[in-house]
Amino acid sequence: MSERTNVVIASIGTLGVAVLAAMWMASIGAWGPAVYALVLAAVVVWLLVSAERRRGRERTGEESPHHGYEVY
């Protein structure tokens, strides 16, 4: 699998687990930890996506053999 696919799967899994945990915590009346779990999951997903986007930009620069400075 590609790295981008791994990021998508990890993001969906993280959000899914956080939502299920938050639903369980809300059902027992623990609203504070439920909100904390959701916010923490959102931060983790944001970090995963931003790291993949930054890595994607670096890869496109490395794949290009011409940098614009060569004279033909």
RODO-2510 file (C-alpha; in nm, 4 decimals, decimal comma):
residues 72
     n   res          X          Y          Z
     1     m     0,0000     0,0000     0,0000
     2     s     0,1090     0,3531    -0,0598
     3     e     0,1876     0,5929     0,2206
     4     r    -0,1149     0,8036     0,1341
     5     t    -0,3428     0,5007     0,1680
     6     n    -0,1895     0,4235     0,5060
     7     v    -0,2591     0,7790     0,6224
     8     v    -0,6224     0,7562     0,5103
     9     i    -0,6721     0,4212     0,6855
    10     a    -0,5023     0,5476     1,0035
    11     s    -0,7130     0,8652     1,0012
    12     i    -1,0399     0,6774     0,9580
    13     g    -0,9421     0,4274     1,2266
    14     t    -0,8406     0,6988     1,4714
    15     l    -1,1608     0,8942     1,4207
    16     g    -1,3728     0,5788     1,4387
    17     v    -1,2237     0,4660     1,7677
    18     a    -1,2490     0,8172     1,9117
    19     v    -1,6144     0,8517     1,8129
    20     l    -1,7015     0,5122     1,9618
    21     a    -1,5146     0,5945     2,2825
    22     a    -1,6811     0,9353     2,3026
    23     m    -2,0240     0,7809     2,2512
    24     w    -1,9572     0,5338     2,5322
    25     m    -1,8258     0,8052     2,7645
    26     a    -2,1234     1,0291     2,6868
    27     s    -2,3620     0,7432     2,7647
    28     i    -2,2195     0,7151     3,1155
    29     g    -2,2229     1,0919     3,1623
    30     a    -1,8515     1,1645     3,1222
    31     w    -1,8782     1,4564     2,8815
    32     g    -1,5381     1,6092     2,9575
    33     p    -1,3324     1,3038     2,8625
    34     a    -1,5577     1,2461     2,5607
    35     v    -1,4837     1,5920     2,4228
    36     y    -1,1152     1,5514     2,5088
    37     a    -1,1012     1,2216     2,3148
    38     l    -1,2582     1,3808     2,0080
    39     v    -1,0292     1,6833     2,0156
    40     l    -0,7237     1,4636     2,0643
    41     a    -0,8270     1,2445     1,7707
    42     a    -0,8759     1,5524     1,5531
    43     v    -0,5252     1,6758     1,6409
    44     v    -0,3724     1,3356     1,5616
    45     v    -0,5495     1,3214     1,2249
    46     w    -0,4433     1,6771     1,1469
    47     l    -0,0805     1,5862     1,2242
    48     l    -0,0991     1,2748     1,0059
    49     v    -0,2454     1,4633     0,7114
    50     s    -0,0121     1,7622     0,7380
    51     a     0,2935     1,5353     0,7560
    52     e     0,1782     1,3452     0,4475
    53     r     0,1094     1,6666     0,2559
    54     r     0,4543     1,8024     0,3446
    55     r     0,6177     1,4730     0,2461
    56     g     0,4238     1,4775    -0,0815
    57     r     0,5659     1,8167    -0,1739
    58     e     0,9190     1,6973    -0,0993
    59     r     0,8719     1,3876    -0,3170
    60     t     0,7548     1,5884    -0,6176
    61     g     1,0624     1,8095    -0,5928
    62     e     1,2939     1,5075    -0,5772
    63     e     1,1305     1,3347    -0,8733
    64     s     1,1889     1,6301    -1,1025
    65     p     1,5325     1,5911    -1,2672
    66     h     1,5366     1,9531    -1,3908
    67     h     1,5494     2,2398    -1,1466
    68     g     1,5365     2,5232    -1,3941
    69     y     1,9037     2,6129    -1,3628
    70     e     2,0385     2,3851    -1,6357
    71     v     2,1192     2,5319    -1,9766
    72     y     2,0444     2,3139    -2,2796
***
